[in-house]
């Protein structure tokens, strides 16, 4: 399906961006396919591409924090382990691996934010388990490799 370019010469691509975002995306894609670069709304296109990069990083951080938090809960509350915890760990690990496979350039970012994400996951685990935050080590007891390993689960 081909996007229809704005009918009126009064409707610029930048106006379209404000009025109908989805149509702006379709129109921008069509302009790119046609190599019609002069009509592109470059300012908003650049902004959207930069936003996509930030979104990828944000999703990586979020998934990493979820895995770390659930591994802490799994390790420090063995009596409350559940299939739900394991499914959450499995799903968010899958998301992390997919993100790193699709964008290998995110791996240095993963390594860079690992410690910070652990610190946040530690606080979340304390909140969810109602255990004192000091129950959980200040440094991650898990390595980045263990986080991505589909078979790794910590011993209590």
N, C-alpha and C positions, 0 to 999 in steps of 0.2 A: 504494500500500500504506500503510495506516494503522498507526502504532505502537500497540501495546497499552500502556495505562497500567498501572503496577504494580498487581497484583491485590490485594495485601495493604495494608491501611492501615498496617501496621507497616513497610512499605518506603517510606521517604521518597525524594524525588528526590535528596537529598544522599547517602543511603545507596546509591542506584542508581549514582550517579556513581562511587563507590568500587568497586562490585561488577561493573558491566557498562557501560563507557563508551559503547559503541555504542548500547545500549538507552537510556541516559540521553539521548543526542543525539536519538534518535527520539522519545522521550517529551517532551523539551523542545520539539521542533518541533511535536508534536501539541498540547501545552498552549498554545503560542503561536497556532496556527491556531484553536483553540477560544476564544481570548482568556481562558483560564483562568489569569490572572496570579497568583492567590493560591497556587497549588500549585507555581509555578516555583521552582527552586533558583537564586535570583538570585546568590548569592555565587559559585557555580561558573560560572554563565553569564557573568557579568561577567569572571571570570578567563579563561575560554576566548576571549571576544571580544578581550580585551587581548592574549592569546597569539597570536591570528590576526594582529593588527597587527604584532607583533614578528616573526612568521614571514615576513610580506611584506617587511619591511625586510631581514631576514637573507638571504632569497632574492635580493633586488635586489643587495645587496652581493656575494654569492657570484658571481652571474652577471657583474657588472661586473668583478670581479677576474679571472675566467676570460678574459673578452674582452681586458682590458688585458694580461694575461700572454701570451696567444697572439699579440697584435699585436706585442708586444716581441720575442718569439721570431721571428716572421715578419720583422720589420724587421732584427734583428741576427744572424740566422742564415739568410740567404737560400738558402744551399746545402742547407739541410735542410728547406726548405718542403715541405709535403705536403698532399694533399687532406684528410687527417685534421685538420690544423691549420685549414684553411679551413672544414671542416664544423663544427668546434668553435666557431669564431668565429661562423659563421652561426647555429648553434643557440642560443648564449647571447645573441647580439644579439636574436634573435627573442623569447626569454624576457624580455629587458629591455623591448623595445618593447611586448609584450603586457602586462607588469606596469604600464607607464606609461599604456597605453591604458585598461586596466581600472580603474586607480587614479591619475588624473592628479595627485592630491594628493601622490604619492610623488616628483614631479619635483624639488621643493625639496630633498628628502632625497638624491636622486641627486646633485644639484649639491653638496650639503653634504659628502657622503662621498667624492666623486670623488678628491680628493687623497690621502686616507687609503688608499683602495682601490688607487690607483696605487702608493703606497709598498709595500704588501703584495705587489702583483703584481710589482713590480720585484724583490723578494727571491725570490719564487717562480720568476721567469724566470731569475734567476741560478742558483738551485739546479738547475732543469731543464736549462739549457743548459751548465752548468758554466763559464760566463763570469764574470769578476769583476763584482761588483755595480756597480762604478764604470763599467762598460761602458754601463750604462743611465743616462740623464739623471735627475737628482734630481726634476725636474718633468716631468710627463707631456708627451711630444711629440705627444700626441693630444688633441683637444678632445672635450668631451662629445658634440658634434654628430657628429664622426667615429666615435665609438664606436657611436652608434645608426644610422649610415648603412650600409645593407645592402651598398653597393657599394664602400665605402672599404677599401683595403688599403694599407699604407705601402710606400713605395719603400725600397730598401736604402740 
